[in-house]
């Protein structure tokens, strides 16, 4: 086309379900909102939609013999122009005959920006959803009648939190529950964090508000099998496993994936861990609302924002996390938009990375691509992209380990570049990105362990990373007298407790396993002093059921009543 022909402006308008406003072929076939400049295109937009976000330019494209500057906007309500309707991107791509030639040429240009379409109404520093203030919480949506559903309710836990949790962000002294022959030590902070509460409320509210519609969760809401099973009983379905393996639509041989049966009428909830760009793009193409049902924890988003900021400042981002974990996969996917990135699992793997950083041998540095295969961004240049690095982390890991990783990296850069080398690792004015709820649970547990209990039970799902980190603290203090369990069902007798041995690549345990141990070897202490805590996805009801199960190991006549124990707390 002639160079002196000015580009037209085209505004692509999407609704809250990520469907594109198109003019149906007819008397005015073509793109609905175009003009010689943005003012003209916006005027045409406002003739159909009075409420819209400011149009933002995304790309340029040539089609139908003209060049276009393409802007995106998000609109609300129905079009005042009867010839304009909404269609999903997938439907438009599948039926080219539905498209005016000029629009057909622009659809392919959308691909790199699909993940941004649901969030056009948000500013760069806004969060998808913020934690609700306590007065706006809707815990009643899932805290059902305890006689029918004891999963979420516990009189003991409620009393402990009222007494000990004076501040959400700071650990206080633990609480003792004296049942006579057995005493329980409960940290001030345990169980559901605000991110989990937020995700739970969203899931139960969505099910309650949408009878008759299919409601899916991208993957497990949280890492607790009892919560996820309760949601399944209420009609929720999962699209894929926590490792990203799609579920089939039925047990029939050759059945399609549930993903492939989704329509724009379906609801898909994004769990607290967040979602990868690839998964979000699939939802956008199908015209499924994303933002309204995105329960990503704002503290996970905080990590994403930190990674974006580091990337813009020229740092490569080192992600301390488990490459197979949903949160780390989402963080990696989000980060690679802004920066080269590498995932390190632990201090040992960071040491391997540091050896490559210190080495000036090209052959040795080339080992990076083998050691970190599948854990670095495409096109990673080991010589160029390790010049300056910054660390973010999976929010559920131990803060001390993340700090040790940062310290090791700084020492490594000092060794290679001199004292100023430490400045190549992050920035001194930035804090680490560990979730404060994870940290305060760990701090509260450490204060409780200082009381030197006889045994400890850490309760949570087998795939719960933050629960395992709590167990690690207990194991350091109590060795074999620390137990990682999922519920009271794992306590078989004083002689047998089903302890879950968490998978560990560094320890040569790629898969988890159950190991049976005695609750107290040798003579039973009198009284028995047992610490109990739960991970961030452990409901209070399970904690009380564990207490009830252990109480059942003692003669009933020897036990004080719950009422008497509650009276001690008043």
C-alpha positions as CSV (number, residue, x, y, z in Angstrom):
1,X,0.0,0.0,0.0
2,X,1.3,3.6,-0.6
3,X,3.4,4.9,2.2
4,X,1.5,8.2,2.2
5,X,-1.9,6.5,3.0
6,X,-2.6,7.2,6.7
7,X,-3.5,4.3,9.0
8,X,-7.1,4.1,10.1
9,X,-7.9,3.7,13.8
10,X,-9.9,0.6,14.9
11,X,-11.3,0.2,18.4
12,X,-12.0,-3.5,19.3
13,X,-14.6,-3.6,22.0
14,X,-14.9,-6.6,24.4
15,X,-17.6,-7.3,27.0
16,X,-17.0,-8.7,30.4
17,X,-17.0,-12.2,28.9
18,X,-14.1,-11.3,26.6
19,X,-16.4,-11.5,23.5
20,X,-15.8,-9.1,20.7
21,X,-18.4,-6.6,19.5
22,X,-18.9,-7.2,15.7
23,X,-21.2,-5.7,13.2
24,X,-23.4,-8.4,11.6
25,X,-23.0,-8.5,7.9
26,X,-25.5,-6.3,6.2
27,X,-25.9,-2.7,5.0
28,X,-23.0,-1.5,7.1
29,X,-20.7,-4.5,6.9
30,X,-17.2,-3.9,8.3
31,X,-15.5,-3.0,11.6
32,X,-18.0,-1.2,13.8
33,X,-15.7,1.4,15.4
34,X,-13.2,2.8,13.0
35,X,-12.2,6.3,11.9
36,X,-9.4,8.4,10.5
37,X,-8.4,9.2,14.1
38,X,-9.1,8.0,17.6
39,X,-11.7,10.7,18.2
40,X,-13.8,9.5,15.3
41,X,-13.5,5.9,16.3
42,X,-14.4,6.6,19.9
43,X,-17.4,8.7,18.8
44,X,-18.7,5.6,16.9
45,X,-18.0,3.4,19.9
46,X,-20.0,5.7,22.2
47,X,-22.9,5.6,19.7
48,X,-23.2,2.0,20.7
49,X,-21.8,1.8,24.3
50,X,-22.0,4.7,26.7
51,X,-19.9,3.0,29.3
52,X,-16.4,1.8,28.3
53,X,-12.8,1.9,29.4
54,X,-10.4,4.4,27.7
55,X,-9.2,2.8,24.4
56,X,-5.6,1.7,24.6
57,X,-3.4,1.0,21.6
58,X,-2.1,-2.5,21.3
59,X,-0.8,-3.2,17.8
60,X,-0.8,-2.3,14.1
61,X,-1.9,-4.5,11.3
62,X,-2.4,-4.3,7.5
63,X,-5.6,-5.9,6.1
64,X,-7.9,-5.2,3.1
65,X,-5.5,-2.9,1.6
66,X,-5.4,-0.6,4.6
67,X,-3.2,-0.2,7.7
68,X,-4.8,-0.1,11.1
69,X,-3.8,1.1,14.5
70,X,-5.7,-1.3,16.8
71,X,-7.0,-0.2,20.2
72,X,-8.8,-2.3,22.9
73,X,-11.6,-1.2,25.2
74,X,-14.0,-3.0,27.5
75,X,-17.6,-2.1,27.3
76,X,-20.6,-2.6,29.6
77,X,-24.3,-3.3,28.7
78,X,-26.0,-4.1,25.4
79,X,-25.3,-2.2,22.2
80,X,-27.6,0.7,21.3
81,X,-26.9,-0.4,17.7
82,X,-29.1,-3.4,16.8
83,X,-26.7,-4.5,14.1
84,X,-23.9,-5.0,16.7
85,X,-23.6,-8.3,18.6
86,X,-21.0,-10.1,20.6
87,X,-19.1,-13.2,19.4
88,X,-16.3,-15.2,21.1
89,X,-12.9,-15.1,19.4
90,X,-13.1,-18.9,19.0
91,X,-16.4,-18.7,17.2
92,X,-15.1,-15.9,14.9
93,X,-12.0,-17.9,14.0
94,X,-14.1,-21.0,13.4
95,X,-16.5,-19.3,11.0
96,X,-14.6,-16.8,8.7
97,X,-17.9,-16.2,6.8
98,X,-19.2,-14.3,9.9
99,X,-16.4,-11.8,9.5
100,X,-16.1,-8.7,7.3
101,X,-12.8,-9.0,5.4
102,X,-11.2,-6.1,7.3
103,X,-12.0,-7.7,10.7
104,X,-10.8,-11.2,9.6
105,X,-7.4,-9.7,9.0
106,X,-7.2,-8.3,12.5
107,X,-8.3,-11.3,14.5
108,X,-5.0,-13.1,14.2
109,X,-3.2,-10.1,15.7
110,X,-5.1,-10.7,19.0
111,X,-3.1,-13.7,20.1
112,X,-0.2,-12.1,22.0
113,X,-2.7,-9.9,24.0
114,X,-5.5,-12.4,24.9
115,X,-4.4,-12.4,28.6
116,X,-4.8,-8.7,28.9
117,X,-8.3,-8.5,27.5
118,X,-10.1,-9.6,30.7
119,X,-8.3,-6.9,32.8
120,X,-8.7,-3.8,30.6
121,X,-10.8,-2.2,33.3
122,X,-7.9,-2.5,35.8
123,X,-4.9,-0.2,36.3
124,X,-1.5,-1.7,36.2
125,X,-1.2,-1.5,40.0
126,X,-4.7,-2.7,40.8
127,X,-5.4,-6.1,42.1
128,X,-7.9,-8.5,40.5
129,X,-9.6,-8.9,43.9
130,X,-8.7,-7.6,47.3
131,X,-9.4,-9.3,50.6
132,X,-12.7,-8.4,51.9
133,X,-12.8,-6.5,55.3
134,X,-14.0,-8.7,58.1
135,X,-17.4,-7.0,58.2
136,X,-17.9,-7.9,54.5
137,X,-16.9,-11.5,54.8
138,X,-19.4,-14.1,53.8
139,X,-18.2,-17.1,55.8
140,X,-21.9,-18.1,56.3
141,X,-21.9,-19.2,52.7
142,X,-19.7,-22.2,53.5
143,X,-20.0,-22.5,57.3
144,X,-23.1,-24.6,57.2
145,X,-24.9,-26.3,60.1
146,X,-22.1,-28.2,61.9
147,X,-24.3,-31.2,62.5
148,X,-24.7,-31.5,58.7
149,X,-21.2,-30.3,57.7
150,X,-18.7,-30.1,60.5
151,X,-15.9,-29.4,58.0
152,X,-15.6,-25.7,58.7
153,X,-16.9,-25.2,62.3
154,X,-15.0,-25.5,65.5
155,X,-15.9,-24.0,68.8
156,X,-12.4,-24.5,70.2
157,X,-10.7,-22.9,67.2
158,X,-13.0,-20.0,67.2
159,X,-12.3,-19.4,70.9
160,X,-8.5,-19.7,70.4
161,X,-8.5,-17.2,67.5
162,X,-10.6,-14.7,69.5
163,X,-8.2,-15.0,72.4
164,X,-4.8,-15.3,70.7
165,X,-5.1,-13.7,67.2
166,X,-5.2,-10.1,68.2
167,X,-3.4,-9.0,65.1
168,X,-3.7,-10.8,61.7
169,X,0.0,-10.1,60.7
170,X,1.8,-10.8,64.0
171,X,2.3,-14.0,66.0
172,X,1.3,-14.1,69.6
173,X,1.8,-16.6,72.4
174,X,0.3,-20.1,71.9
175,X,-2.8,-21.3,73.8
176,X,-3.0,-24.4,76.0
177,X,-6.2,-26.6,76.0
178,X,-6.2,-28.6,79.2
179,X,-8.3,-31.8,78.8
180,X,-6.6,-33.5,81.9
181,X,-4.5,-36.4,80.7
182,X,-3.8,-34.7,77.4
183,X,-3.0,-31.0,76.8
184,X,-3.0,-29.4,73.4
185,X,-0.7,-26.6,72.4
186,X,-2.2,-24.4,69.6
187,X,-0.3,-21.6,67.9
188,X,-1.9,-18.2,67.7
189,X,-2.1,-18.5,63.9
190,X,-3.1,-21.6,62.0
191,X,-5.6,-22.7,59.4
192,X,-7.3,-20.7,56.7
193,X,-5.5,-17.6,55.5
194,X,-7.4,-14.6,53.9
195,X,-6.6,-15.8,50.4
196,X,-8.2,-19.2,51.1
197,X,-11.2,-17.6,52.8
198,X,-11.7,-15.3,49.8
199,X,-11.4,-18.2,47.3
200,X,-13.8,-20.4,49.3
201,X,-16.4,-17.6,49.5
202,X,-16.2,-17.0,45.8
203,X,-16.6,-20.7,45.0
204,X,-19.6,-21.3,47.3
205,X,-21.2,-18.0,46.3
206,X,-20.8,-18.8,42.6
207,X,-22.4,-22.2,43.0
208,X,-25.3,-20.7,45.0
209,X,-25.9,-17.9,42.6
210,X,-25.9,-19.9,39.4
211,X,-28.2,-22.9,39.7
212,X,-28.6,-24.7,36.4
213,X,-25.3,-23.5,35.0
214,X,-22.1,-25.6,34.7
215,X,-19.5,-24.3,37.2
216,X,-15.9,-25.4,36.8
217,X,-12.7,-24.8,38.7
218,X,-9.5,-24.6,36.6
219,X,-7.9,-27.0,39.1
220,X,-8.2,-27.7,42.8
221,X,-9.5,-24.7,44.7
222,X,-7.0,-25.2,47.5
223,X,-4.7,-28.1,48.5
224,X,-7.2,-29.8,50.8
225,X,-9.1,-32.9,49.7
226,X,-12.0,-32.5,52.1
227,X,-12.8,-29.0,50.9
228,X,-12.5,-30.0,47.2
229,X,-14.7,-33.1,47.8
230,X,-17.3,-30.9,49.5
231,X,-17.3,-28.6,46.4
232,X,-17.7,-31.6,44.1
233,X,-20.7,-32.7,46.1
234,X,-22.3,-29.3,45.5
235,X,-21.8,-29.6,41.7
236,X,-18.4,-28.1,41.0
237,X,-16.2,-29.8,38.5
238,X,-12.5,-29.5,37.9
239,X,-11.0,-29.0,34.4
240,X,-7.6,-30.4,35.2
241,X,-5.4,-31.8,38.0
242,X,-3.1,-29.7,40.1
243,X,-0.4,-30.8,37.7
244,X,-2.3,-29.5,34.7
245,X,-3.5,-32.9,33.3
246,X,-6.9,-32.3,31.7
247,X,-9.9,-34.4,32.9
248,X,-12.1,-36.2,30.3
249,X,-15.8,-35.2,30.0
250,X,-16.8,-38.8,30.8
251,X,-15.4,-42.2,31.4
252,X,-16.3,-43.3,27.9
253,X,-13.2,-44.3,25.7
254,X,-12.2,-41.4,23.5
255,X,-14.3,-38.9,25.4
256,X,-13.3,-35.3,24.8
257,X,-11.6,-33.2,27.4
258,X,-13.8,-31.1,29.6
259,X,-11.9,-28.1,28.3
260,X,-13.2,-28.9,24.8
261,X,-16.8,-28.9,25.9
262,X,-16.7,-25.4,27.5
263,X,-19.1,-22.8,26.0
264,X,-19.6,-19.1,26.7
265,X,-22.4,-20.0,29.1
266,X,-20.1,-21.9,31.4
267,X,-18.4,-20.5,34.5
268,X,-14.8,-21.2,35.3
269,X,-13.2,-20.2,38.6
270,X,-9.5,-19.5,38.7
271,X,-8.2,-20.8,42.1
272,X,-6.1,-18.9,44.7
273,X,-2.8,-20.1,43.1
274,X,-3.6,-18.1,39.9
275,X,-3.4,-19.4,36.3
276,X,-0.9,-19.6,33.5
277,X,-1.2,-17.3,30.5
278,X,-2.0,-20.3,28.3
279,X,-4.9,-21.4,30.4
280,X,-6.3,-17.8,30.6
281,X,-6.0,-17.5,26.8
282,X,-8.0,-20.6,26.3
283,X,-10.8,-19.2,28.4
284,X,-10.7,-15.8,26.6
285,X,-10.9,-17.5,23.2
286,X,-14.1,-19.3,24.3
287,X,-15.7,-16.0,25.5
288,X,-15.9,-17.1,29.1
289,X,-15.9,-14.4,31.8
290,X,-12.5,-14.5,33.6
291,X,-12.2,-11.5,35.9
292,X,-15.6,-12.1,37.6
293,X,-14.4,-15.5,38.7
294,X,-10.7,-15.0,39.2
295,X,-9.9,-15.9,42.8
296,X,-6.2,-15.4,42.5
297,X,-4.8,-14.4,45.9
298,X,-3.7,-10.8,45.9
299,X,-0.5,-11.8,47.7
300,X,0.3,-14.1,44.7
301,X,-0.4,-11.1,42.5
302,X,2.0,-9.1,44.6
303,X,4.8,-11.5,43.5
304,X,3.8,-11.0,39.9
305,X,4.0,-7.2,40.2
306,X,7.4,-7.5,41.9
307,X,8.6,-9.7,39.1
308,X,7.3,-7.2,36.5
309,X,9.0,-4.3,38.3
310,X,12.3,-6.2,38.4
311,X,12.1,-7.1,34.7
312,X,11.5,-3.5,33.7
313,X,14.6,-2.5,35.7
314,X,16.7,-5.0,33.6
315,X,16.9,-7.9,36.1
316,X,16.5,-11.5,35.3
317,X,14.0,-13.0,37.7
318,X,15.0,-16.1,39.8
319,X,11.8,-17.8,41.1
320,X,12.3,-19.8,44.3
321,X,9.6,-22.4,43.9
322,X,8.5,-25.9,42.9
323,X,8.3,-26.0,39.1
324,X,5.4,-28.4,39.2
325,X,3.3,-26.3,41.6
326,X,0.3,-24.3,40.2
327,X,1.4,-21.1,41.8
328,X,5.0,-21.3,40.5
329,X,3.8,-22.2,37.0
330,X,1.5,-19.2,37.1
331,X,4.3,-16.9,38.4
332,X,6.7,-18.2,35.8
333,X,4.1,-17.7,33.0
334,X,3.3,-14.1,34.2
335,X,7.0,-13.2,34.7
336,X,8.2,-14.2,31.2
337,X,6.1,-11.3,29.7
338,X,8.5,-8.9,31.3
339,X,11.8,-10.6,32.0
340,X,14.0,-13.7,31.5
341,X,13.3,-16.1,34.3
342,X,14.7,-19.3,36.0
343,X,13.0,-21.5,38.6
344,X,15.2,-22.8,41.5
345,X,13.7,-25.4,43.8
346,X,15.8,-25.0,46.9
347,X,19.2,-24.0,48.2
348,X,20.9,-27.0,46.7
349,X,19.7,-26.2,43.2
350,X,20.6,-22.5,43.7
351,X,24.2,-23.7,44.6
352,X,24.3,-25.4,41.1
353,X,23.2,-22.1,39.5
354,X,25.9,-20.2,41.5
355,X,28.6,-22.6,40.3
356,X,27.7,-21.7,36.7
357,X,27.6,-18.0,37.5
358,X,31.1,-18.2,39.0
359,X,32.5,-20.2,36.1
360,X,34.0,-18.4,33.2
361,X,34.2,-21.6,31.2
362,X,31.7,-21.5,28.3
363,X,31.5,-25.3,28.4
364,X,30.6,-25.3,32.1
365,X,28.1,-22.5,31.7
366,X,26.4,-24.4,28.8
367,X,25.4,-27.0,31.4
368,X,22.7,-24.5,32.5
369,X,20.5,-25.7,29.7
370,X,20.6,-29.3,30.9
371,X,20.4,-28.6,34.6
372,X,17.5,-26.2,34.2
373,X,15.7,-27.7,31.3
374,X,12.1,-26.8,31.3
375,X,12.7,-24.3,34.1
376,X,13.9,-21.2,32.1
377,X,12.2,-18.9,29.7
378,X,12.6,-19.5,25.9
379,X,15.7,-17.9,24.4
380,X,17.5,-17.7,27.7
381,X,21.1,-16.5,27.2
382,X,23.2,-17.8,30.1
383,X,26.0,-15.3,29.3
384,X,23.8,-12.3,29.1
385,X,20.8,-13.0,31.3
386,X,22.7,-13.8,34.5
387,X,24.5,-10.4,34.7
388,X,21.8,-9.0,37.1
389,X,19.2,-11.1,38.9
390,X,16.4,-10.6,41.5
391,X,14.6,-13.2,43.5
392,X,10.8,-13.7,44.0
393,X,9.3,-16.8,45.5
394,X,6.4,-19.2,45.7
395,X,4.5,-17.6,48.6
396,X,4.1,-20.8,50.6
397,X,7.8,-21.6,51.2
398,X,10.0,-21.0,54.2
399,X,11.2,-17.4,54.5
400,X,14.5,-18.4,55.9
401,X,15.2,-20.6,52.9
402,X,14.4,-17.7,50.5
403,X,16.7,-15.4,52.5
404,X,19.4,-18.0,52.4
405,X,19.0,-18.2,48.6
406,X,19.3,-14.5,48.3
407,X,22.4,-14.5,50.6
408,X,24.1,-17.2,48.6
409,X,23.5,-15.4,45.3
410,X,24.8,-12.1,46.8
411,X,27.9,-13.9,48.0
412,X,28.4,-15.5,44.6
413,X,28.2,-12.1,42.8
414,X,30.6,-10.5,45.3
415,X,33.0,-13.4,44.6
416,X,32.8,-12.8,40.8
417,X,32.4,-9.0,40.6
418,X,33.9,-7.7,43.9
419,X,32.0,-6.0,46.7
420,X,29.8,-4.1,44.2
421,X,28.6,-7.4,42.8
422,X,26.0,-7.7,45.6
423,X,24.1,-4.8,43.8
424,X,23.6,-7.1,40.9
425,X,21.2,-9.1,43.1
426,X,17.9,-7.4,43.4
427,X,17.6,-4.0,45.2
428,X,18.2,-3.1,48.8
429,X,14.9,-1.2,49.1
430,X,12.7,-4.2,48.1
431,X,11.4,-6.8,50.6
432,X,11.0,-10.4,49.7
433,X,7.6,-11.5,48.4
434,X,6.7,-14.2,50.9
435,X,3.0,-14.1,51.9
436,X,2.6,-12.6,55.3
437,X,0.1,-15.2,56.2
438,X,2.6,-18.0,55.5
439,X,5.2,-16.2,57.6
440,X,3.0,-15.4,60.6
441,X,1.9,-19.1,60.7
442,X,5.5,-20.1,60.7
443,X,6.4,-17.5,63.4
444,X,3.4,-18.7,65.6
445,X,4.5,-22.3,65.2
446,X,8.1,-21.5,66.2
447,X,6.8,-19.8,69.4
448,X,4.7,-22.9,70.2
449,X,7.6,-25.2,69.6
450,X,9.6,-23.3,72.1
451,X,7.3,-24.8,74.7
452,X,8.9,-28.3,73.9
453,X,5.8,-30.4,73.4
454,X,5.9,-34.2,73.4
455,X,4.6,-34.5,69.9
456,X,3.2,-32.4,67.0
457,X,0.5,-32.9,64.4
458,X,0.6,-30.7,61.3
459,X,-2.7,-31.1,59.3
460,X,-3.1,-30.4,55.6
461,X,-3.4,-31.9,52.1
462,X,-0.7,-34.1,50.8
463,X,0.1,-31.6,48.1
464,X,0.0,-28.6,50.3
465,X,3.4,-26.9,50.2
466,X,2.8,-24.5,53.1
467,X,1.7,-27.4,55.3
468,X,4.9,-29.2,54.5
469,X,6.9,-26.2,55.4
470,X,5.2,-26.2,58.9
471,X,6.0,-29.8,59.2
472,X,9.7,-29.2,58.4
473,X,9.8,-26.8,61.4
474,X,8.3,-29.4,63.7
475,X,10.6,-32.1,62.3
476,X,13.6,-30.0,63.1
477,X,12.5,-29.7,66.7
478,X,10.9,-33.1,67.4
479,X,12.2,-35.5,64.8
480,X,10.0,-38.6,64.6
481,X,7.6,-37.2,67.1
482,X,6.3,-34.8,64.4
483,X,3.5,-36.0,62.2
484,X,2.1,-34.8,58.9
485,X,-1.5,-36.0,58.6
486,X,-4.6,-35.1,56.5
487,X,-7.3,-35.7,59.1
488,X,-8.2,-37.6,62.3
489,X,-8.6,-40.8,60.1
490,X,-4.8,-41.0,60.1
491,X,-4.6,-41.6,63.8
492,X,-5.3,-45.3,64.1
493,X,-4.2,-46.0,67.7
494,X,-1.5,-44.9,70.1
495,X,0.7,-47.4,68.4
496,X,0.0,-46.4,64.8
497,X,-0.3,-43.0,63.2
498,X,-0.2,-42.7,59.4
499,X,2.5,-40.1,58.8
500,X,2.8,-38.7,55.3
501,X,6.3,-38.6,54.0
502,X,6.4,-35.6,51.6
503,X,8.0,-36.1,48.2
504,X,11.6,-34.7,48.0
505,X,13.7,-34.8,44.9
506,X,16.8,-33.8,46.8
507,X,16.2,-36.7,49.2
508,X,15.5,-39.2,46.4
509,X,11.8,-39.4,47.1
510,X,10.0,-38.3,43.8
511,X,6.7,-39.7,45.2
512,X,5.1,-39.4,48.7
513,X,4.3,-42.4,50.8
514,X,2.6,-43.3,54.1
515,X,4.7,-44.4,57.0
516,X,3.2,-45.8,60.2
517,X,4.7,-44.6,63.5
518,X,3.8,-44.8,67.2
519,X,2.3,-41.7,68.8
520,X,4.6,-42.0,71.8
521,X,7.3,-44.6,71.8
522,X,7.9,-46.1,75.3
523,X,6.2,-44.9,78.4
524,X,3.4,-42.4,77.7
525,X,4.0,-39.0,79.3
526,X,1.5,-37.8,81.9
527,X,0.0,-35.5,80.9
528,X,0.7,-35.8,77.2
529,X,1.5,-32.4,75.6
530,X,0.6,-32.3,71.9
531,X,1.1,-29.4,69.5
532,X,-1.5,-29.2,66.8
533,X,-1.5,-26.8,63.8
534,X,-3.0,-26.7,60.3
535,X,-1.8,-25.4,57.0
536,X,-3.4,-22.4,55.3
537,X,-5.9,-24.7,53.6
538,X,-6.9,-26.7,56.7
539,X,-10.5,-26.1,57.9
540,X,-11.0,-25.5,61.6
541,X,-13.5,-28.4,61.8
542,X,-10.7,-30.9,61.0
543,X,-8.5,-29.6,63.7
544,X,-11.3,-30.1,66.3
545,X,-11.9,-33.6,64.9
546,X,-8.2,-34.4,65.4
547,X,-8.5,-33.3,69.0
548,X,-11.6,-35.4,69.5
549,X,-9.9,-38.4,68.0
550,X,-6.8,-38.1,70.3
551,X,-9.2,-37.6,73.2
552,X,-10.8,-40.9,72.3
553,X,-7.5,-42.6,73.1
554,X,-8.1,-41.8,76.8
555,X,-10.7,-43.1,79.3
556,X,-13.7,-40.8,78.9
557,X,-14.0,-40.4,82.7
558,X,-10.5,-38.9,82.9
559,X,-11.2,-36.1,80.4
560,X,-12.4,-32.6,81.1
561,X,-15.4,-31.5,79.0
562,X,-15.1,-29.1,76.1
563,X,-17.3,-26.7,78.1
564,X,-14.8,-26.7,80.9
565,X,-11.9,-26.1,78.5
566,X,-13.8,-23.3,76.8
567,X,-14.4,-21.7,80.2
568,X,-10.7,-21.7,80.8
569,X,-10.3,-19.5,77.6
570,X,-12.8,-16.9,78.6
